[in-house]
Amino acid sequence: MKRIGATVLAAGLVLCAVGVKTRPMRAANDEASAMAETDTQILNEIHEHSELMQNLEYLSDRIGPRLTGSLLLKQANDWTAEMFRKYGLTNVHLEPYTIPHAWVRGTAKARILAPTEHSLGIASAAWSPNTKGAVRGPVVYFDAKKPQDFAKFHGKLKGAIVITSDPQPLSPPRPVDQSGSITRPMQEPPPPVGQPAFPDPFDKFLAEEKQRTKFLKEEGAIAVLRDSNKPNALLNMTDSTFEPFQRGEMPTAFVTGEGYRMIFRMLKSGPVQVELEITNSLGAKPVEAYNTVADLRGAEKPDEMVILGAHLDSWELATGTTDNGTGSMAVLEAARALAKLHVKPRRTIRFVLFSGEEEGLIGSKEYVKAHKDELGKISGVLVHDTGTGKVLTIGLMGNYNARETMDRVLYPLAEPLGIVEPSLRSEGGSDHVPFDQAGVPGFWCVQDPADYEKMHHSQADVLDHVRWDDLTEGAQVLAVFGYNVAQLPDLLPRKPAKAETK
């Protein structure tokens, strides 16, 4: 669509295109002008008076890493609730849900013993069980990709420390969408109406992992080493479980890319012996985790809402600054600006800082479950969760019906921020997904990668890497999106309902 005209004209197009036909033209123009003026005020307030820097510094340095189920995450929940209240939001509260076990990292150390001694940089996968003290064993490359290929390893894994993949290149290629953003693995596109849904690729991966792990345990393997696939001796992190927050099946650790490649090279020339020790603590009882929730109440339709979200939890090799302190503080900044300007949105704008995202979008799933009776009144959800890079556009998760409306919602951001037309591209890795799966328009911020893949989940996820101008722009996008969607005459269009299969 050709970009022409001033912001007032843009806002006028928003209202005219989404169905304001019964009002007199003058009234529609007056409303368009008012919305355009408010958008400009929002952009200026965040640009001139942002508290992003001080808030993100406090979250990162004064609170620190925020593993779901930890005391530090609860501290972050309480602090963000306090900040929402300070900024004038209403209905501020923590919504609890229960997880089976909290987990506390202990120590993890490893070294190659033969053919010669080398120390290895490792970190236990989260929720990994412990080794029985320091264990030693030969490294075996379990290269079977299908269950029918497992048979060749019968009798060859007792006491072994297993690797299961080739080393990854230092800078693996990533998918690039039409806006130039490098993103995480995408969901499969939705099937045509009336056809069954494609299997979830992650479900397929998980089923294969379960089969493999079962075989490894039955054959007597004692541990698994995984490639961190990060540069400069950085480690990666995720959990080692098949059920969120449950103890993993086998002791599992991430090895630096350099160490993993060394092991792999050595195996080509002969046997490799490794010593490994992992000690962690698993809570004996279920514990509560929380989502932080706050509202800017709607003036005309307070029971309808727009949700702006990010996840507050993180892994704990570093401070979780860009995954996802950045998104969380952008949401907080959007709330601050809208409240300070005393805007009176037609619908409620709700701000949600989810937890449990890193363990499988648990907090947002729990939110959807707890609010199932309200889902029909949620106009849309926008989540900021790809680090510190500039927001390029909004990903619509294949919601073609909303494309035209969203193009006009974003139009006021085209000239001042360089936002391009919304993308239909889907992203399967963040808290918008449970809403999308429940039929709510769940959208994501398509961002410049800004070294996100290198830093996230690693020791480098700290404040030093924040791009403040880009993060400020992200808060501006969230705030204007929230306000403009709240002002629409109707809720955002949904995807067509899927026909039931017999």
N, C-alpha and C positions, 0 to 999 in steps of 0.2 A: 504494500500500500504506500502510495506516495506521501511523504511527510511535508505538509504545508501548514502555514498559518501559525497563529499564536496560541498560547495555552487556553485562552478563553474559548476560541473556536474548537479546540480539542475537546474541552469539557462539554461543549454544546453537542458535539458529535456523539459523545458517550450517551447522553440522555436521549437524543433523538433516535439513536440506533437501537436502543434497548426497549423501546416501546412506549415512550412518553408521547402519545398521540392525542390524548383526550384533553390535555391541558392547553390553555391558550399559549400561543407562541411566546408572548412576552414573559409569561410566568416561567416557561421552560428556559428561556434565555437568562432570566434572573437567577434561576437555580443553577444553571450552568456556570454563570459568572461567579456565584458564591462558592461553588465547589472548586473552580479554578483558583480562586483567591486563597482558599484554604490549603489546597495542594502547595501553592507557592509558600505559604506561611510554614507548612510542615517542613519543606525542603530547607528553608532558611533557618528555622529553629534548630534542626539537627546539625546543619553546617556550622552555625555560629556558636551554639551553646552545648554541643555534645558532651555527655559525661561518659562516653564509651571508654576512653582511655583509663580513667581512674577506676571505673567499675571492673574492667577486664583485668587490670593490674591487681586489684584486690582479690578477685576470684582466683586468678592464677597463682599469685605469690603469697597471699595471706591465708587462703584456704587450701589451694593446691589440688592434687589429683582427687577424682570423685568417683571411685568405683561404686557401682550399685550395691547397696546393702552396707556401705561403710559409714562411719561416723562423720567423715569429711563431706560426703554427699548430703547427709542430713544437715550439716552446718551450712552448706550451700543452699539447700532448700529454705532453711530458716532465714538466711541473709537475703535471698532474692525476694521472699515474701515481705520482709521488712522494707526493702527498697520499693517494691510495688506500693506498699502503704504510704511510704514517704512521698512518693510521686503523686498520690491522690487517687489511685485505683481503688475499686470497690470489690466486695466479694472475694477478698484475698484469702486463700486457704491452701492447705496441703491435702491432696487426695491420696490416701494410702492404698497399697496393695501388698500382698505377702509373697515373699520369695522363700524357697525351702532352706537355703543355706547362704550365709555370708561367707566370704573367702578372704583370707589375709595372706599376702605373699610372704614367703620365708626366704630361704637362700637357694641358689641354683649355681652349680659350678661343674665344669667339665674340662677334660683334656684328652688329647690323643696320646696314647701310650706307645703305639707301634704303628708304623715302622720306626718312628722316632717321636720324641715328645714335643707336643705343641699345646699351649693353652687355647681354650675355646671360649668365646664370648657367647653366653646363653642367657635366656630368661625362661622360667617355667611358664607354660601356657596357663591361663587362668582356670581355676577349678581343677587343675591337674592333681591326681594323687601323688603321694610321695614315693620315692624309691626306698628300698629297704637298706638305708645307709648308702654308702658309696658302692655302686655296682659297676662291674666291668664286663665287657662283652665285645664280641666281634661286630663290626658294622655290616649289615646286610642290606643291599639295595633290593627292595621288594618292588619289582617293576611290573607285576601283574596288574593289568588294567581291568580285567573282567574276572568274575568268579571262576569261570572255566579254566582260567590260567593259574589259579592258586595252587593246583596240584603239584606243580614242579618245585614248590617250596616245602612240601611235606617232609618233616624230619630235619629241616635245615635252619630252623629259627629258634631252637631252644637256647635261652641265654643271650640272644642277639639283641643289639640295639639297631633299630630299623630306620632307614630312610625310604621314602616312597615316591620321590619325584626327581626329575632332572633339575639341576640348578637353573634358575631363571636369569635372563640377561639383566645387566645392571639397570637399564632403562627400558623396560618392556613397553611396547606400543600400547596405547590406550585408544578406545573408540573416540572419535571426534564428531560432535553433532554439528548441525548446520550453522550454529552461531560461533563455532570455533572452540567450544568448551570441551575439554577432556573430562570425561565422567567415569564413574564407577560402572561395573557390569550392569547392563540394562535388563529389564524384564522382557519377556516375550511379548510381542504385540497382542492386543486382545483379539479373540476369534470373531468371525462374523456372528451376528445375532442368530441364535438358533442352533449354533454348533457348540459342542462341549469345550470347556476351557483347556488350553494347553497345560500339561503338567508343569508345576513350578520347578524351574531348574535347580533351585536349592534343595527341594525335597528329593530330587533324583540324586544329587550329590550326597545328601545326608544318608540316604539308603545305601549307597555304595560304600560310604565310609563305615557304616555300621557293619556291613558284611566283611569288610577288610579287617576292621579292628577285632571282630569276633574270631576270625581266622588267626590273626596274630597272637591273640591271647591263648587260644587253644593249642597253638604250636609252641608256646612257651617263650615268646619274645618278651623282653623286660622293659623296653622303653621305645619311644619314637622321637626322632629329631626332625624338625621342620625348617625349611629355608625361610629366613626373614625377608629375603628379596628386597633389601634396602641398601643404599650406598654408604660408604664411609663407616663401616662397622656398626651401623644402627641396627637395632633389634625391632622386630615386629611384635604385635600382640593381638591375641583373641583368645577365646576359651577353647577347652578341649572336651566339651560335653556334647551329648546328644539330646539332653533335656536341660533347659536353662537353669542355672544355679544348682545343678546336681554335680556330684563328684564325677570326674572323667573316668573313662574305663582303663586307661593306661598312663603311666608317667610320660609326659610330653613336654618338650622344650623347643623353643625357637633358637636357632643358631644364626650368628651373623652371616651375611651372604659370603663374606670372605672365608669364614671357617667352613661353611657348607661346601663351597666349591673346592676347598682343599681336600676335604674328606672324599668328595666325588672323584677328584683327580687321582688320589692315592689308591682308591679302589680299583682303578683301571690297571694298576701295576701289581696289585697283590692285596693280602689281608690288611685290614685296619682295625686296631683295638682302641676302644674308648672307655674312659671312666666317667661316670655321671652320678651326681647326687642332687636330689631335689627335696626340700622341706617346706611345706606350706601348712596353713591351719584352716580347717573347715568348721564353721559354726555347727553346733549340735542341734540347734532349734531354728525354726522359721523366724524370720525377721521382717519388719515392715520397711518398704521403700515408698517413695513419694513422688508425685508430680506437683509442681507449684503452679497455681492457677490464679489469675486476676482478671477483672473485667473493667472495661469502660462502657458503662451501661448505655444502651440505645434509647433514644428519646421517643421514637414512634413505635418501634417493633422490638422491644427489649428481649423477647423470647426467641427471636431469630438472631443469628450471630455469624461473625467471621472469626476464624481462629488464626492467630499468628504463633508459630511454634519453633522450637529448637530443642535439642537434648542437652540437659545439664550434666549428665553423667559422663565419665571418661574412663579410659584405661589409665594405669598408674605408673608407667615407666617415666612419665614426665608430669607436667601440670595440666594437660588437657586443654591447652589454650586454643588451638585451632580446630580441635575436635572434642567438644564443640563449644568451648567458652565463647568463641567469636559469635556464633549464631545466637547463643543464649543472651549475650550482652547486646546484640543488635535488637533482639526482641524487647529487652528491657528498655533500651534507648527509644525504640518506637513508642512504647507505652509512656515513657517520660514526656516525650514531645507532644503527643496527642493530648495527654492530661494537662500539661502546662498551657496549651493553647485553648483549653476549655471547649474543644470541639464537641458538637452535639450530633453524633452519628445517628442515622435512622435506626440502624441495628446495633446490637451489642458487639463490641470488638473484644474478644477474649484472647488473653496471652497465656500460653501453656509452655512450661519448661518441663519436658518429659524426662524420665529416668529409665534405666534398663534398655536403652536403645542399643548399646553395644552387645548386649546378650540376646538380641533378636527382636528389637522393637517392642519390648515387653510393656513399657510404660504407656505407649500410645495404644497398644492393643487393649490394655486394661482400661484406658480412658474410653475407648470406643465401646467396650463391653459395659462399663458403668453408666454410660450416657446413651445407651442404645435407643431409648425412647425419644431422645432429642435430635437424633441424626438427621431427620427430615427437615429440621429447622436450621441446620448449619449451611450457610450459603457456600462457603469454601474455606479451605485450609491452605496456608502457605508456610513451608518449612525452609529454614536457612541452615544448611548443614554440609557445606563443602569447603570449610576453612575460611581463609581471610581474603580470597580473591574477589574481584569485582563481580557483581551480579550483572550478567549479560542479558538475560531474559527470564521468563517463567516457563517451566516445563509442565505441560498440561496432562501428562499420562494418557495420551491418546483420546482425550475428551474433545472430539471435533465439534461437538455441539456448543462448547463454551469458547471456541477459538475467536469468533468475531466479537463477542462481548468482551473477552479479555484483551483483545487487541486495542479496543477503545478505552478500557480501564487503564491500560499502560501508556496510552498515547501521551498524557501529560509528562511522562518521564522520558520521552524520546529525545527531545532537544536538550534539556538540562543534564541528563545523565547518560544519554547514549543507549538507552534500552531499546532493543530491537523487537520485532514481532514475536509473540509467544511461540514456543516450539511444542509440537505434539509429542516430542520424545518422552520416553518413560525412564524412570530411575527406580530401582528396586531396593535401595539400601537405606531408607530413612523413614521418619515418623509420619510422613504423609501417606504412606502405603496402606496402613490399616484403614484409614478413612476412605481412600480410593476403593479398596476392596469391599467396603461397606456401602458403596454407592454415593458417597459424598465427594464433591469435587476436591480432590487432594492434590495440591501442586507443590513444586519444588523450585528452588532458586538455582538456575543454571549459571554456574560461576566460572570465571577464569581459574585454571587449576592452581596457579601460584605455588607450585611445589607441594601441593597437598599430599600426593601419593608418597613422596619421600618422607615427609615429616609425621604424618598421622600414625598413631599407635606406637610411636617410637620415643626415644629419649630426647628428640629434637622438638617435640611439640610444646614449645615454651613461648613466652611473650616476645622474644627477640624477633620472631618471624612475622609478626602482625603487620599488615599493610593498612595503616590507619585510614588513609583516604578511601581506599576500597571498602573497608569495613563500614565507614561512615555512610558511603553510598548504599551499602546493603541495608542499613537501618532506615535510610530514606525510602528505599523501595518497599520495605515491609510496611512502614507507616502509611505511605500513600496507597498502596494496595489495600490495606485494611480499611482505610477511610473510604476510598472510592467504591469498593465492593459493598461496604455497609450502606452506601448511599443509593445503590441501584434500586430501581422500582421493584424488581423481582429478585428472587434467589438466582444464583448462577445456574445455567443449564446443566443437567446431569447427563451422563452417558445413557444410551438406550438400555433398558432393562434386558438382561439376558433371558432368552426363552428357556423354560424348564425342559430338560431332556428326559425322555421316557426310558 
